[in-house]
Amino acid sequence: MIFTIAFADTAAQATATAQQAAGAAPQPSTLGMLLPFALMFAVFYFLMIRPQQKKMKAHESMVSELQKGEEVITQSGIFGKIHGIADKFITLEVDQNVKIKVLKNQIATVLRGDQKA
């Protein structure tokens, strides 16, 4: 009986010592925890978000500068000459007396001089 009491006291002391040792481990600082997330956001911003914003801005300026008579290619691959321009739509002449309406934002590229051949 004495043996079991002594063993129980020793086991309790060992458990308490282990808990103190585990609790004494240094806690990482808030800055140390947020730094990896900040670095991941910076990588995403410079590799994905920023280039996409530049591309969108260039496309918007290209669409706003469209003029009647320019030859364009749509996102779906249709070649045509701009016959009319409205706020959101462009009328393309794809063949003689064949005109279609396309959304302005669907214009992919404007064909310039050497690209027309």
N, C-alpha and C positions, 0 to 999 in steps of 0.2 A: 504494500500500500504506500509506503514511504517512497518507493521507487517511482510509482506512477505520479505522485504529486510533484516530486523533484523533476521528473521528465516533463510534466505539463508546464512547470514554471520555466524550464529551459527552452521549450518550444515556443512559449509565449514571448520570452525575451528575444529569441531569434527572429520571430515574426515582426516584432516591434522594431528591431534593429534594421531589418530588411525594408520595412516601410519608410523609416527615416532616411535610409540611404537612397531609396527611390525618389522620395520627396525632395531630397537635397540636390537633385540634378538641376543644373541651371536652366531656366526657362528662356526660350528665344525671345528677342525683343520684337516689338510690333514692327519696327522697320525691317528687321530680318525676315519677318513673315510676309510683308507686303512687297518686298523687293523683287522676288521672282514673278509676281503677278504684274508689276509695273514693267519689267523687262519683256514679258510675253506680250503685253499690250503694245509696247513700242515696236516690237518686231512685226506684229500684225499690222500696225498702222503704216509703217514704212514699206512693207512688202505687199500689202493687199489694199488697204483703204486709200492711201494717198495716190497710187498709180490709177486706181479706178476713178477717183475724183478728177484727176487731170484728163483722163480719157473722156469722161462725160462732159467736161467743160469745153474741150476741143470739138466734140461732136455738136454741142449746142451752138457754138460760134459758127461752125460750118453750115448748120441748118439755117441759122438766122441770116447768113449771107447769100443764100440761094437766089438766083435771078432767072427770069424767063429766058428760054433759049439754051440753057446749060444742059449738057448731057450727064445723066446720073445713073447710078446702079442702086437698086433697093436692097434691103436686107435679104429678100427672097431671091435675088439674082435677076431681077427684071431690068433690062436696059431701056432707057427712054429719054426723051427730050422734054424739058419742062415747058408746058403749054400755058399753064395758069397757076397762080399761087394765091391761096387764101390763108386764114389764120392757122388752121390746123391741117389743112389738106393741100395737096399738090396734084394738079392734073398733068399726067404724063402722056405724051404721044409716043406710043410704042411702035406704030406703023402708020402708013398713010391712012388718015381718017379713023384711026383706032386710038381712043383715049381712055385712060383709066384714072381713077382717083386713088391716091395713096396718102397715108398719114405722113406728115412732114418728118416725124421722128424715125420713120422707117427708111429714110434715105441713108445709105451706107457710105457712098463715096461720090464725089463729083469728078467726072472725067475731064482732064485738062489736056491740052495740046497733044503730046506724044502718047498719052494713054488711050486716045480714041482709036488708034490703029489696031 
